[in-house]
């Protein structure tokens, strides 16, 4: 596995926190992984508004996990532009998860939920993210939820998830750091 962006990866890894651990990690190289969630291919790596920057390189969690693990399937799970659960996307995510040894769900807050210029009136994640996580936790015992958010969120699904990794908004090295944490090459020490 080629390590890229060592400084940005190191900075991201130092801020990531393992919030819940029921011994799903480490994931072995031969683990059949179902990677679910649009953030896996379109990472939420920065905040909204004037904090937007142009990264020098942007890896995705899908790319990084595919480099490291032998068997990674992907399903989108939700639409980045909306809050309403898409049952077809959820069904596709459940279908690939049924054959997996472990499920990794990328979820959190979309830009319209947190940005500069307005206060949040609640701590909920988009319903499309919550419904996806609840569906996966209802059918699989080894669900790892990776959160990308800049502020606190409610977790009504917490009892069903085996692992919760709080990645926050980890910058351009975030996907690399998350993959290394899931493989237990780096300790989530935030």
N, C-alpha and C positions, 0 to 999 in steps of 0.2 A: 504494500500500500504506500503510494507516494505521498509523503506529507508536503502540503503546500502552505504557504503563508504562515510560517512558524510564529511570527510575532503577533499577527492578528488572531491566530488560532489560540495562542497562549493567553492573550487578553480575554478572549471569549470564554475559554475554559475556566479561567479564574473567577468568572462571575456566575457560572451555571451552578444550580443547586439541585440536588436530588431530594425532592420533597417527600417521596414515599418509595419504599424499597421492600418488595416481597420476593426477592431472590430470582427475578427473571434475568437480570444482568449478572455476569457478562454474557453476551451473545457469542456463541462459537461461530467460526467461519462457515461451517456447513449448515447453520440454522436457516430454516425456510422462513423468510421474513415477508410479511404483508406490510408494505409502507403505504399509509393512507393519509390523505389530506393535501389540498392544493399548495399549502406552504412548503411541502417537500420539494416541489419543483419551482415555486415562486416564493422564495423566503421573505418573511417580514423581518428585515435585518436593520431597519432604521425607523425612527419616529416620523411623524407627519409634519408638514409645514416647512418652516425655514431650516429644519434639521436635515433636509434631503441633501445627500451628497452623491457624487458619481464614484462608485467603487472602482479600484484598479483591477479587480477580478471578483467574480461572484460565483462560487461553487454552490451547488444545491445539495440538500441532504440525499436526494435520490441518487445523484451522481456519486457522492462520497460513499454511500452504503453499497452501491453496485460495485465500486472498486474494491471494497473490503470483504464483502460477503458473497458466497457462491450463488445464492438463490434469493433474489429480491423481486417481488411483484409489486406493482403500483396501481392504486386507484385514487382518483381525484377526491371523492368523498363529499365535497361541497364546492359551491361556486364562490369565488373570491368577492364578487360584486354584490352578493345578496345575503340576506339573513334567513330566508325561508328555506327549510330543509328540502332537498331534492331527493325524493324517495328512490328514484332510479340510480342516482349516484351512491346513495347509502346501500342499496341492494348490491351494486357492483363491488363496493368495499367489503361487504359481508361475504360475498361469494369468494373473493380471493383470500379472505382471512380464514375461511373454514378449513383450508388445506395448509395453513401456515403453522409453524411452531410458535411464533411470536408475532404480535401485531404492534406496529409503531404508528401512532396517530399524531400528526402534526396539526396543532390547533392553537387558538389564541384570540387575539384582537385584530380586527381588520382596521384599515386607516380611518374609516368613518366612525369607529367606536372610540378612538383616542387620537388626539392631535392637539396642536396649539390652537388657542382662540376659543375653546369651549371647555366646560367642565362636564364630566360624566355624571349622569343622573342615577346610575345604577352600576353594579359590578358584574353583570352578566356578560358572558361571551355571546357571540352570535348564536341564535337558536340552531342554525345549520351545523355549527361545530358541536354544540351540546348534544343534539339528536344523534349525530354520527357516533360520538364517543359512547353514548348510552346504548346504542344498538350494538356496537362492537363489544362492549363490556358484558352485554346480555348474552352473547354467544361464544365468547372466548375468555379463558382464564388468564392468559398471558398478554395483557394489553399494557403497552408503555405509552403514556401520553407525554408528548414533548410540547411545552407551551412556549409561544412567542408573543410576548405582551410587555408593555412598558408600565403597566399599573396592575393592581390586584384584580383577581377575577374570582367569581363564585365557582365552586366545583361540586355540583350536585351529584356527580358521577364518581366521586372519590372512592367510595367503598368498592366499586366494581373494577377500578384500575389497579393493576399490580404494581406499577411504577409510575411516578410522576416526575418528570425532569423539567425544571423551570429554567428555560434558556433566556428569558427576557428578550430584549432586542439586541442580539449579539454581534451585529456588525458583519462585515464581509468575511470574517474568519469563523462565523458561527456554525455553519454547516459542517465544516471540517472538525471543529471542536465537539459538536454533538455526536458525530459519527465515532470519534475517538473515545468519547465517554460511553457510548452504547457498547463499544467493543472492550471497555474497561482498560484502555491504554492510557487514559487520563482520569484522574479522580475529580468528580464534580465538587470543587472546593469553595464555591462562592458562599 
